[in-house]
Amino acid sequence: MHADALPTLADCAIVQAGYAWDAIRVPRPLGLKAIEGLSSRTGAVIEDPSEAAVYWLIPPGASAGWDVLGTRTLGRTHYLVVPPARRTRGPGPFWRVCPGVRKWHTDVGALREALLDARAVLGVAQVRP
């Protein structure tokens, strides 16, 4: 668990964004399609079934200037519920894509491109912020 994390039920932790990573919140249908597009280029992704959302971890500060419609950034003023290592299914938040030893972050350019491609495939009507 992160040194500054607050514990929650089910061994999750509430962790402040903006230090080890920023995050991008994406509606689940759009996020799952973008994971397909990114394939091995994706870093760690958390899925939170209670919010019907997935969260990509990106380098700290990389969320500045993010402008993809229907998504939301999490930086230093935000917190994220982070599941314990290797939890790959619910209940509760889990790793849709587990972080690797050296692959926590997703490149924001690749993520933006994958999300825009996914929006085109799904159509705007199927994607809700």
N, C-alpha and C positions, 0 to 999 in steps of 0.2 A: 504494500500500500504506500502511496505517496506520503512523504513526511508531513505535508501540510493538509492532508486529506481528513475529512470528517467521516467517521464510520456510519453506515446505514444498516438496515436489515439485509439479510442475505449476503453479507460480506461485501457489498458494494461500498464505494467511497464517493463522497461529494468532493470534487476537485476543482479548484479555480483554474479557468482557462487563462491563456496569455503568458504562461511561464514556460512549461515544457512543450506546449502546443496551443494553438487556437483550434477552433472546431467550426465546421459548417454543418448546420442542421438542414436536412433534406427530407421531404415527404417520402415515405417508404416506397411507393410504386416507382417514383422517379429514381430514388436511390438504388433500388435493386437493379433497374435497367442500366444505370450508370456503372454499377459494379461489373456487370457483364462487359460493358465497353472498355473499362479500364483494365480488366483482367489482371495480369501480374504487375501492372503499374500502380495498383492501389496500395496504400498503406493501411493502417488500422482503421476499422469501421465498427462503431458501436450501434447496435439496434436497440431501441426502446419501444417495445410493443405497446406500452400504455400511452405513448404519444404518436404511434404509427409513424415513427421517424427513424432515420439513420443519421449518424454523426461521423464525418470524416475528421481525423486529426491531421492538421496541417502545421507547417512551421510557425512558431510564435511570431506574431506581427504580420503574417501573410494574409490575414483576413481584411486588412486595410484596403479599401477600394473594391472589395468584392461586390458584384452587382448582378448576380444571376437571379432572375425573377423566381419567386416561390421558395427561396432558400433564406436562411438566416445565419449570421455569423455569431460566434461566441469568442470574445476576447477577454481582457483582464477584468471586466465588470460582470462576467458571467461564470456560472458554475455548471458542471456536468456530472451526472451520476455515472461512475466508471465501474464496470463489473470486475470481479476478481479475475486473475490471470486464467486463461484457457476456458472460461465459461462460454460455451458456444450454443446455448439454448436457454430459454426462460424456465421458470417464470422470472420476470423482471428483465432489466437490461442485460444484454449479452454481447459478446464479440461476434459480429457477422463476419468480420475478417480479423483474425487474431494478429496482434502486433508481433512482428518478427524481432529478432535480436537487433537488427539495424534498419528495420522498415516500419517505423511508427508513422511517419508523415507521408502524405500524398502531395505530389507536386500540384500547386494550385492551377497552373495552366492546363495540365492534363485533366484535372478534375472539372474545370470550367468547360472544356471541350466535350468531355463525356456527358456532362449534365445537359448541355445544349443539344447534343446528338440524341440523348434519351428523351428530351422534351419533344423533339421533332418526331420521334418514333411513336411516343405515347399520345401526342396531341395535347394541347393546352387544357382542354376540358377535363382531362383525366388527372391533372396535376393540381393539387390544392396547396396553398402555402401553409 
